[in-house]
Amino acid sequence: MLSHRIRLSRRTVVSGAMLAWAGHPLRAFAQEVPFPTRPVRIITPFPVGGGPDGVARLVADKLSKKWAQPVMVENRPGGNGFIAIDAWKRGAKDGHDLIQLDNVHLAAYPSLFKKLPYDPAVDFDPVLPLFRTYFFITVAATSPYKTVADLIADARRSPGKLNFGSWSVGNPVHLGSELFSSMTGTKFEHIVFKETTQLYTSVRNGDLAFALGSSATAGPLQRAGKLRFLAVAAPKRTAGYDSVPTVAESGGPAGFEASGWNALATPRGLAPAVTAKIKHDVEAALAEPDVRDKFASFGYEPFTPTREQFAQFIQAESQRLGEVIRRVNIALD
C-alpha cells in the first residue's frame, strides 16, 4: 500500500509550445523522401508481451516491408518510462529512432512529478496516436454490486472503507479511479500492486471493491467468468461488449470517462517531409485489416485525429488529469 503526501508540482502541464507543431503546415507527402536510409528503432517503455508492445510490433513489421529496412522494437520497461525516454533522447535525432509513449508521459507526469527527465513541450513531437482503449469498472464475479449505483451507495455509507487498485501512482487506471471518486463524492483507499496480474487476481478474490481495467488486461478473467464488468467508462457502449452499459446507464455520473492511449513520437525539429512520411506510413499500417482485427482482440480502438486535433486533445487531457492530481494532492519526486 502506498500513501500520498500533500505536495503538488508547479510545473506547467502544457506550454504553448506543446501546440506549436500542430499549427506548422507540413509539406505535402512525397514518396521520394530519402527516409529511412538505415534500420529504424521504435523504443518502447512497455514490456514484451503486452498490448502496447503488440501494437508496436505490428507497426514495425508493416513499416519494415514498406521501407525495405529493418524496423526493430526495443523494449526498455521500468522507471515510469524514464529508462526508455533516456535511451531515446541519446539516440538518433533524424527520425531513425522513434518512441512509443503512454498518455501519462505526455499528459499526467508534468503535473505529477516535481522534476522530470524530459520536457514534453521541447523533446517530443507526438506525430500520431496509435490506439485508445476505454476502461471497464471491474468487480469480482461474486461481488454484491450489480450496478455502478450499488458501488457508489456502499462507498457513501462507508467513506474510506472500500478500496480500489492499480499498478502504480499516476497511471491512467489510478487517475481514472480518483476521478470516479471525485465525481461521485466518495472516498476509496488506493492499493498499489507490482503487476497487473496481481491486481486483477485481487479483484477476482474479492480483496478489492473494484478496479478499472481494459479488455486486454481484465478481459481474460472476465471471459473466464471470474470478473464482471459493471460498466464501461466511455461515451457509448464498446464493440464486442454490447451488454455492458456505460457508467451513466449503470447509475454513475454522466460524463465520466477513463481511458488509456498511446502515441508515436519523433524528435521535435525533425524535417517536416520526414515527419509527414512517418505519419503517412504508420497511418497506412494501422488501417490494414489484419491490424484492425488485432486491435479488436486487444480491445483497442483506432484513434485518428488530425495533428491539430491531437494537439488539442493532449492539451485537454493534460488539463483534465492535472485537475485530478491537484484535487487528490499527489506529487512524486
Sequence and secondary structure as in RCSB ss.txt:
>XXXX:A:sequence
MLSHRIRLSRRTVVSGAMLAWAGHPLRAFAQEVPFPTRPVRIITPFPVGGGPDGVARLVADKLSKKWAQPVMVEN
RPGGNGFIAIDAWKRGAKDGHDLIQLDNVHLAAYPSLFKKLPYDPAVDFDPVLPLFRTYFFITVAATSPYKTVAD
LIADARRSPGKLNFGSWSVGNPVHLGSELFSSMTGTKFEHIVFKETTQLYTSVRNGDLAFALGSSATAGPLQRAG
KLRFLAVAAPKRTAGYDSVPTVAESGGPAGFEASGWNALATPRGLAPAVTAKIKHDVEAALAEPDVRDKFASFGY
EPFTPTREQFAQFIQAESQRLGEVIRRVNIALD
>XXXX:A:secstr
     S    S SS GGGGHHHHS      TT    SS EEEEESS TTSHHHHHHHHHHHHHHHHHTS EEEEE
   GGGHHHHHHHHTS SSSSEEEEEEHIIIIIHHHHBSS SS TTTTEEEEEEEEEEE EEEEETT S  SHHH
HHHHHHHSTTTSEEEESSTTSHHHHHHHHHHHHHT   EEEE SSHHHHHHHHHTTSSSBEEE TTTTHHHHHTT
SEEEEEESSSS  TT TTS BTGGGTS TT   EEEEEEEEETT  HHHHHHHHHHHHHHHTSHHHHHHHHHHT 
B     HHHHHHHHHHHHHHHHHHHHHHT  B 
